[in-house]
Amino acid sequence: MAQLEPKGVYWLDNTLYLNITNQCSNCCYFCFKRYKSGVGGFNLKLLREPTIEKIETELSEVLHKRSWDGIVFCGFGEPTERLDVLVEVTKWIRRQHGKPIQIRLDTNGHGYTLNPNRDVALELKNAGIDKVSVSLNAGDKETYNEICKPTFPETYDAVLEFILKTKGLVELEVTAVRLPEVKLAKVQRVADKLGVKFKVREYIPCFF
């Protein structure tokens, strides 16, 4: 069977998703991309980083074909690895879409570590991002390092800083995957202390 062309734009149910990079500053053991080439019949293993123009071209082919519930920056990488692309594509969507649509960023919260000397949260807000969902996945640094295996040191504290800087600018939630190592009540307490919403994501096994 021929390999499907890698996609920068895909959809699940009635939501559009943008897969703008496969780079990620975490190496979570439970991540889909470690075991699968895509989701929902789409190949998300990019052969090269898509340009802004390529993403906009793919989007223009589907953006007005139905009334989408929302658009989410979420693929096989961390979107803030390519902050300029994230910002410019968001602005393009706001210009092209004739009616309000929620644009959400799913992120590991490493935005400031990946983009030093930039006000990442403010750039996201000004571009037109409505909601940010931060994958915290742990209630302490040790557990985070164990399951997420971050590239950078002191990343857990940087994620908390990202949450605090983003809170109040856009709608924000932190999430954690239901895993044996993760004490969800502890993550809930961290979210409560930060003053943000908390959501549990069910783990979908990649082995079947």
SVG drawing of the C-alpha trace seen along z (x, -y; Angstrom):
<svg xmlns="http://www.w3.org/2000/svg" viewBox="-21 -42 40 48">
<polyline fill="none" stroke="black" stroke-width="0.4" points="0.0,0.0 1.3,-3.4 2.3,-5.7 -0.1,-8.6 1.2,-12.1 2.1,-13.8 -0.4,-16.4 0.0,-19.8 -3.8,-20.1 -6.1,-17.3 -9.5,-16.9 -11.1,-14.7 -14.9,-14.8 -15.7,-18.5 -12.5,-20.1 -9.5,-21.1 -6.0,-20.5 -2.7,-22.0 0.4,-19.9 3.0,-22.6 6.1,-20.7 7.3,-17.3 9.9,-18.9 9.3,-18.6 11.3,-19.5 9.7,-16.6 10.0,-12.9 6.9,-11.6 6.9,-7.8 3.1,-7.8 3.2,-10.1 1.4,-8.8 4.2,-9.6 6.5,-7.1 4.3,-4.3 2.1,-5.5 2.5,-7.5 -0.7,-9.4 -4.3,-9.5 -7.7,-9.4 -6.3,-8.1 -3.9,-11.0 -0.1,-10.7 1.4,-13.2 5.1,-12.2 6.3,-15.3 9.2,-14.8 10.1,-18.5 8.8,-21.5 5.9,-23.0 6.1,-26.6 3.6,-29.1 2.4,-29.2 1.9,-25.4 -0.1,-25.4 -2.3,-28.3 -2.8,-26.5 -3.9,-23.3 -6.2,-25.3 -7.7,-27.2 -8.8,-23.9 -10.9,-22.9 -11.5,-26.0 -14.8,-27.0 -16.1,-23.5 -18.1,-23.1 -18.9,-25.0 -16.0,-23.8 -16.3,-23.8 -12.8,-25.0 -9.2,-25.0 -6.4,-23.5 -2.6,-23.8 -1.9,-20.2 0.1,-17.5 3.2,-15.4 5.3,-18.2 5.3,-21.3 3.8,-24.2 5.8,-26.9 8.9,-25.3 7.8,-27.4 6.3,-30.4 6.5,-32.7 4.6,-30.1 2.0,-29.7 1.5,-33.4 1.3,-34.1 -1.0,-31.3 -3.3,-32.4 -3.4,-35.9 -4.2,-34.5 -7.1,-32.4 -8.5,-35.5 -8.3,-37.4 -9.7,-34.6 -12.5,-33.3 -15.7,-35.2 -17.1,-34.4 -15.8,-33.9 -14.2,-30.5 -12.3,-29.3 -8.5,-28.9 -6.8,-26.8 -3.2,-26.0 -2.3,-22.6 1.2,-23.0 3.7,-21.5 4.3,-25.0 7.9,-25.4 7.2,-28.5 9.4,-30.8 12.3,-28.3 12.1,-27.8 11.7,-31.5 13.9,-33.5 13.5,-37.3 9.9,-37.1 6.6,-37.8 5.1,-34.5 1.8,-34.8 1.2,-38.3 2.1,-37.3 -0.4,-34.5 -3.2,-36.8 -2.4,-39.5 -2.4,-36.9 -5.9,-35.8 -5.4,-32.6 -8.6,-32.2 -7.6,-29.3 -4.4,-27.6 -4.3,-24.0 -1.1,-23.2 -0.1,-19.6 1.3,-19.7 1.0,-15.9 2.6,-15.9 2.3,-17.4 6.0,-17.7 9.3,-18.1 10.5,-14.5 7.4,-12.9 7.5,-15.3 11.1,-14.5 10.3,-10.8 7.4,-10.7 8.0,-13.6 11.8,-13.5 12.3,-17.2 15.3,-18.4 15.9,-21.4 16.8,-21.4 14.3,-23.0 11.5,-22.6 8.8,-21.9 9.3,-25.3 9.3,-26.9 5.9,-25.3 4.5,-26.8 5.9,-30.2 4.3,-29.9 0.9,-29.1 1.1,-32.2 2.1,-34.5 -0.7,-33.2 -3.4,-33.2 -5.7,-36.2 -4.6,-36.9 -6.6,-34.0 -8.8,-31.2 -6.4,-28.6 -6.5,-25.1 -3.9,-22.6 -4.3,-18.9 -2.8,-15.6 -3.0,-12.2 -4.4,-9.4 -1.3,-7.3 -0.2,-5.1 2.7,-7.4 0.5,-10.6 -1.3,-11.5 -4.1,-13.5 -5.2,-15.0 -1.7,-16.5 -1.9,-18.0 -5.3,-19.4 -3.8,-21.1 -1.1,-22.7 -3.8,-23.9 -5.8,-25.3 -2.8,-27.1 -2.2,-28.6 -5.8,-29.6 -6.5,-27.8 -8.9,-25.1 -7.8,-21.5 -8.8,-18.7 -8.0,-15.0 -7.2,-13.4 -7.8,-9.7 -4.8,-7.7 -5.3,-5.9 -2.9,-2.9 -0.8,-2.7 -0.4,1.0 -3.1,3.1"/>
</svg>
